[in-house]
Amino acid sequence: MLLIRNGTFRSRNMLRLYSHKEMQKTQSYNEKPNPELIKQDYIGPPDKDSNLRPYVRCIPDNETALAKMLRNKRVEVEAWNQDFWAKHNKRFYDEKEDFIKIHHQAGSTDISADEMSVFYKHFLDKNRKIHALYNLSWYIKNFELLILAFRVALQKLLKRRKL
């Protein structure tokens, strides 16, 4: 992303405008904005542990109880996802480091791509059940979010029709 002028960012073919005032509210690159001050959802930089971009969900002024339930459920699912990938990546990097240490102790200073592919395959095979359970849980949680989002959309539609 490239800062062009006055808070205008250009990334490939996308153009995003951020007000100068909004840019001043966030003091550092990793600091999350206050959900009550932002007017739209904020997507932050990738987390160093999970590699996922964290969301900060804005809290609308006229949020209904159902919309609040959806927002809270999204936050809960995002936290669950963040936690899973942070733990998974830590386990991966720890095991990779151990694999490299074992090869160095055996006298091999350079590890080939083929040798690393053996490690990757072993890691994936060993964690197959964990990944399958994660996928199943992910689908269930997203289905719950979909149902809630449908209910919120229906509520908004009915509210507009009454007006």
C-alpha positions as CSV (number, residue, x, y, z in Angstrom):
1,M,0.0,0.0,0.0
2,L,1.4,3.4,-0.9
3,L,0.5,6.7,0.8
4,I,-0.3,9.2,-2.0
5,R,-1.5,12.4,-0.3
6,N,-3.9,13.5,2.5
7,G,-4.6,10.1,3.8
8,T,-5.3,8.5,0.4
9,F,-3.9,5.1,-0.1
10,R,-3.6,3.2,-3.4
11,S,-3.2,-0.5,-3.5
12,R,-3.2,-2.0,-7.0
13,N,-6.5,-0.9,-8.6
14,M,-8.1,-0.1,-5.3
15,L,-8.4,3.4,-3.8
16,R,-9.2,3.8,-0.1
17,L,-9.8,7.1,1.5
18,Y,-9.1,7.6,5.2
19,S,-9.7,10.9,6.9
20,H,-6.7,12.6,8.4
21,K,-8.6,12.7,11.7
22,E,-9.2,8.9,11.6
23,M,-5.5,8.3,10.9
24,Q,-4.5,10.4,13.9
25,K,-6.7,8.3,16.3
26,T,-4.5,5.2,15.8
27,Q,-1.0,6.1,17.2
28,S,0.9,3.0,16.0
29,Y,0.7,0.4,13.3
30,N,-0.6,-2.4,15.5
31,E,-2.9,-0.3,17.8
32,K,-6.6,-1.1,17.3
33,P,-9.1,1.7,17.0
34,N,-11.9,2.1,19.5
35,P,-15.0,0.3,18.1
36,E,-17.3,3.1,19.3
37,L,-15.3,5.8,17.4
38,I,-15.0,4.1,14.0
39,K,-17.9,4.2,11.5
40,Q,-17.0,1.0,9.6
41,D,-15.3,-2.3,10.4
42,Y,-11.6,-2.0,10.6
43,I,-9.3,-4.7,9.3
44,G,-5.9,-4.5,10.8
45,P,-2.4,-5.7,9.7
46,P,-1.7,-9.5,9.9
47,D,-1.1,-10.8,13.4
48,K,2.5,-11.9,14.0
49,D,1.4,-15.3,15.5
50,S,-1.6,-16.3,13.5
51,N,-1.0,-14.4,10.2
52,L,-4.7,-13.5,10.2
53,R,-5.9,-9.9,9.8
54,P,-7.8,-9.0,13.0
55,Y,-11.1,-7.2,12.7
56,V,-12.4,-4.4,14.9
57,R,-16.2,-4.4,14.5
58,C,-17.8,-0.9,14.6
59,I,-20.7,-0.5,17.0
60,P,-23.6,1.2,15.1
61,D,-25.6,3.8,17.0
62,N,-29.0,2.1,16.2
63,E,-27.9,-1.5,16.6
64,T,-30.7,-3.9,17.3
65,A,-30.4,-6.8,19.8
66,L,-30.2,-9.3,16.9
67,A,-27.5,-7.2,15.1
68,K,-25.6,-7.0,18.4
69,M,-25.9,-10.8,18.8
70,L,-24.5,-11.2,15.2
71,R,-21.6,-8.8,15.9
72,N,-20.7,-10.5,19.2
73,K,-20.9,-13.9,17.5
74,R,-18.5,-12.7,14.8
75,V,-16.1,-11.4,17.4
76,E,-16.3,-14.8,19.2
77,V,-15.7,-16.8,16.0
78,E,-12.8,-14.5,15.0
79,A,-11.2,-14.9,18.4
80,W,-11.6,-18.7,18.2
81,N,-10.0,-18.7,14.7
82,Q,-7.2,-16.4,15.8
83,D,-6.4,-18.6,18.8
84,F,-6.4,-21.8,16.7
85,W,-4.0,-20.5,14.1
86,A,-1.7,-18.8,16.6
87,K,-1.4,-22.2,18.4
88,H,-1.1,-24.1,15.2
89,N,1.6,-21.8,13.8
90,K,3.6,-21.9,17.1
91,R,3.5,-25.8,17.0
92,F,4.6,-25.8,13.4
93,Y,7.5,-23.4,13.9
94,D,8.6,-25.2,17.0
95,E,8.6,-28.6,15.3
96,K,10.3,-27.1,12.2
97,E,13.1,-25.7,14.4
98,D,13.5,-29.1,16.1
99,F,13.7,-30.8,12.7
100,I,16.4,-28.4,11.6
101,K,18.3,-28.8,14.8
102,I,18.3,-32.6,14.4
103,H,19.7,-32.3,10.9
104,H,22.4,-29.9,12.0
105,Q,23.4,-32.3,14.9
106,A,23.6,-35.1,12.3
107,G,26.2,-33.1,10.5
108,S,24.0,-31.8,7.7
109,T,24.5,-28.0,7.4
110,D,22.2,-27.5,4.4
111,I,18.7,-28.9,4.3
112,S,17.3,-29.6,0.8
113,A,13.8,-28.8,-0.3
114,D,13.1,-32.6,-0.5
115,E,14.1,-33.0,3.1
116,M,11.9,-30.2,4.2
117,S,9.0,-31.6,2.2
118,V,9.3,-34.8,4.3
119,F,8.9,-32.6,7.4
120,Y,5.9,-30.8,5.9
121,K,4.2,-34.1,4.9
122,H,4.9,-35.6,8.4
123,F,3.5,-32.5,10.1
124,L,0.3,-32.5,8.0
125,D,-0.2,-36.2,8.5
126,K,0.3,-35.9,12.2
127,N,-2.2,-33.0,12.4
128,R,-4.8,-34.5,10.0
129,K,-7.4,-35.0,12.7
130,I,-6.9,-31.5,14.2
131,H,-7.4,-30.0,10.8
132,A,-10.5,-32.1,10.1
133,L,-12.0,-31.0,13.4
134,Y,-11.1,-27.4,12.7
135,N,-12.8,-27.5,9.3
136,L,-15.9,-29.1,10.7
137,S,-16.1,-26.5,13.5
138,W,-15.4,-23.7,11.1
139,Y,-18.2,-24.8,8.8
140,I,-20.6,-25.0,11.8
141,K,-19.7,-21.6,13.2
142,N,-20.0,-20.0,9.7
143,F,-23.4,-21.6,9.2
144,E,-24.5,-20.1,12.5
145,L,-23.2,-16.7,11.4
146,L,-25.0,-17.1,8.1
147,I,-28.3,-17.8,9.8
148,L,-27.9,-14.8,12.1
149,A,-26.9,-12.6,9.2
150,F,-30.0,-13.7,7.3
151,R,-32.2,-13.0,10.4
152,V,-30.6,-9.5,10.7
153,A,-31.2,-8.8,6.9
154,L,-34.8,-10.0,7.2
155,Q,-35.3,-7.7,10.3
156,K,-33.9,-4.7,8.3
157,L,-36.1,-5.5,5.3
158,L,-39.3,-5.8,7.5
159,K,-38.4,-2.6,9.2
160,R,-38.0,-0.7,5.9
161,R,-41.3,-2.1,4.6
162,K,-43.1,-0.8,7.7
163,L,-41.8,2.7,7.1
